[in-house]
Amino acid sequence: MTHPEMTVDELITLLSGFDRSAPVRQAMNPFFPMAHRLAQVVQSVDETGRTVVYLAEGRVEDTQLGHLPPEVAVALAWQGPVQAPPRRPRRTTGGK
């Protein structure tokens, strides 16, 4: 089963709707969502001879920025919206 890959043209089109001065980050690992800084864009050729562009994180230690904001993980459908559990009545000092 093959998945369609995003092209550079599609990426540029998507990015054109955002603030051009905003930093670019990469969301990784849907099971433990983390945010990473992007540092490089590299073009290469894959095993079939097709041109491929890679977005790479940096090599410095602060490249991984920490957990992905929950609203981003929800927007990516990596996790569902989380609601606080219903509150239980508090116990009184008499144990009831």
C-alpha positions in Angstrom: 0.0 0.0 0.0 1.5 3.3 -1.0 0.7 6.7 0.5 0.7 9.8 -1.6 3.6 12.0 -0.7 3.4 15.8 -0.3 5.3 17.7 -3.0 7.4 20.8 -2.6 4.8 22.7 -4.6 2.0 21.5 -2.2 4.2 22.4 0.9 4.9 25.9 -0.5 1.1 26.4 -1.2 0.3 25.3 2.4 3.0 27.5 3.9 1.9 30.5 1.8 -1.1 31.0 4.1 1.0 31.4 7.2 3.0 34.3 8.8 6.3 34.3 6.9 8.2 35.3 10.0 6.9 32.4 12.1 9.5 29.7 13.1 9.1 26.3 11.4 8.9 23.2 13.6 8.5 19.6 12.9 5.9 17.4 14.8 7.2 13.9 15.3 6.1 10.6 16.8 2.3 10.4 17.1 2.6 8.0 20.1 4.8 10.4 22.1 4.3 13.8 20.3 7.3 16.0 20.4 8.3 19.3 18.7 11.6 19.8 16.9 13.3 22.7 15.3 14.0 22.4 11.6 17.6 23.4 10.6 18.2 22.1 7.1 16.5 21.4 3.8 18.4 18.9 1.6 17.6 17.6 -1.9 18.7 14.1 -2.9 17.6 11.2 -5.1 15.8 8.1 -3.7 16.4 4.5 -4.7 14.2 4.8 -7.7 16.0 7.9 -9.1 13.3 10.3 -8.1 14.2 13.7 -6.6 13.3 14.0 -2.9 13.6 16.9 -0.5 14.3 16.3 3.2 13.4 18.6 6.1 15.9 17.9 8.8 16.2 18.8 12.5 19.3 20.4 13.8 22.2 18.7 15.5 22.5 21.0 18.5 21.2 19.7 21.8 18.2 22.0 22.1 16.7 20.9 18.7 14.0 18.9 20.5 11.8 21.5 22.1 9.6 19.3 24.3 6.1 18.0 24.1 3.9 19.0 21.2 1.1 21.3 22.4 -2.0 19.2 22.9 -4.1 21.3 20.5 -1.6 20.5 17.7 -1.7 16.7 18.5 -5.5 16.9 18.4 -5.4 18.8 15.1 -3.1 16.2 13.6 -5.5 13.5 14.9 -2.6 11.9 16.9 -4.8 12.1 20.0 -8.4 12.9 20.8 -9.6 15.9 22.7 -9.1 15.3 26.4 -11.7 16.4 28.9 -11.3 16.6 32.6 -12.9 13.6 34.5 -16.1 14.4 36.3 -15.6 15.7 39.8 -16.6 13.4 42.7 -18.0 14.7 45.9 -15.4 15.3 48.5 -15.2 13.2 51.6 -16.0 14.9 54.8 -13.9 14.5 58.0 -16.5 12.0 59.3 -15.6 9.6 56.4 -19.0 9.9 54.7 
